[in-house]
Amino acid sequence: MTTTAQPVDRVLYTVKAAAELLSLSRSTVYELMAAGDLPFVKLGRARRIKRADIDRFAAQLQPQSI
């Protein structure tokens, strides 16, 4: 029997998962966090990004023209 895993809509994302969701590199996400452009929470040594903050960041991006 084959079962397909349903994607889980998380509340908190790792830097790697947030980078994948935003189609950015991990380094870029760390730079955005350091600049204060992408809020995060720190739990011990781990940094997590709220889904709402990821959505808010993506929504405020402006399209660029060539």
One Martini backbone bead per residue (centre of mass of N, CA, C, O) as a GRO file, in nm:
protein
   66
    1MET     BB    1   0.097   0.037   0.022
    2THR     BB    2   0.038   0.375  -0.070
    3THR     BB    3   0.153   0.676   0.078
    4THR     BB    4   0.090   1.019   0.114
    5ALA     BB    5   0.226   1.300   0.223
    6GLN     BB    6   0.119   1.561   0.395
    7PRO     BB    7   0.153   1.878   0.419
    8VAL     BB    8   0.282   2.079   0.672
    9ASP     BB    9   0.157   2.356   0.844
   10ARG     BB   10   0.359   2.552   0.994
   11VAL     BB   11   0.469   2.789   1.231
   12LEU     BB   12   0.771   2.690   1.233
   13TYR     BB   13   1.090   2.758   1.077
   14THR     BB   14   1.359   2.687   0.945
   15VAL     BB   15   1.598   2.817   0.759
   16LYS     BB   16   1.587   2.603   0.540
   17ALA     BB   17   1.275   2.603   0.500
   18ALA     BB   18   1.248   2.904   0.438
   19ALA     BB   19   1.431   2.905   0.191
   20GLU     BB   20   1.260   2.709   0.024
   21LEU     BB   21   0.995   2.875   0.034
   22LEU     BB   22   1.155   3.142  -0.097
   23SER     BB   23   1.387   3.067  -0.294
   24LEU     BB   24   1.651   3.065  -0.109
   25SER     BB   25   1.922   3.098   0.059
   26ARG     BB   26   2.052   3.061   0.364
   27SER     BB   27   2.231   3.313   0.358
   28THR     BB   28   2.007   3.513   0.288
   29VAL     BB   29   1.836   3.463   0.538
   30TYR     BB   30   2.053   3.548   0.742
   31GLU     BB   31   2.078   3.838   0.630
   32LEU     BB   32   1.783   3.921   0.681
   33MET     BB   33   1.793   3.875   0.984
   34ALA     BB   34   2.034   4.069   1.051
   35ALA     BB   35   1.877   4.326   0.918
   36GLY     BB   36   1.554   4.287   1.005
   37ASP     BB   37   1.364   4.174   0.759
   38LEU     BB   38   1.353   3.885   0.922
   39PRO     BB   39   1.196   3.757   1.158
   40PHE     BB   40   1.288   3.594   1.477
   41VAL     BB   41   1.344   3.312   1.682
   42LYS     BB   42   1.504   3.207   1.989
   43LEU     BB   43   1.587   2.859   2.073
   44GLY     BB   44   1.845   2.881   2.205
   45ARG     BB   45   2.034   2.805   1.917
   46ALA     BB   46   1.774   2.830   1.764
   47ARG     BB   47   1.621   2.931   1.461
   48ARG     BB   48   1.297   3.078   1.399
   49ILE     BB   49   1.025   3.110   1.159
   50LYS     BB   50   0.742   3.255   1.099
   51ARG     BB   51   0.499   3.223   0.871
   52ALA     BB   52   0.390   3.512   0.887
   53ASP     BB   53   0.671   3.645   0.827
   54ILE     BB   54   0.713   3.520   0.553
   55ASP     BB   55   0.457   3.633   0.420
   56ARG     BB   56   0.515   3.932   0.477
   57PHE     BB   57   0.779   3.950   0.324
   58ALA     BB   58   0.670   3.859   0.044
   59ALA     BB   59   0.445   4.084   0.019
   60GLN     BB   60   0.661   4.339   0.026
   61LEU     BB   61   0.761   4.274  -0.239
   62GLN     BB   62   0.891   4.422  -0.527
   63PRO     BB   63   0.870   4.461  -0.842
   64GLN     BB   64   1.089   4.431  -1.120
   65SER     BB   65   1.240   4.615  -1.369
   66ILE     BB   66   1.445   4.630  -1.667
   0.00000   0.00000   0.00000
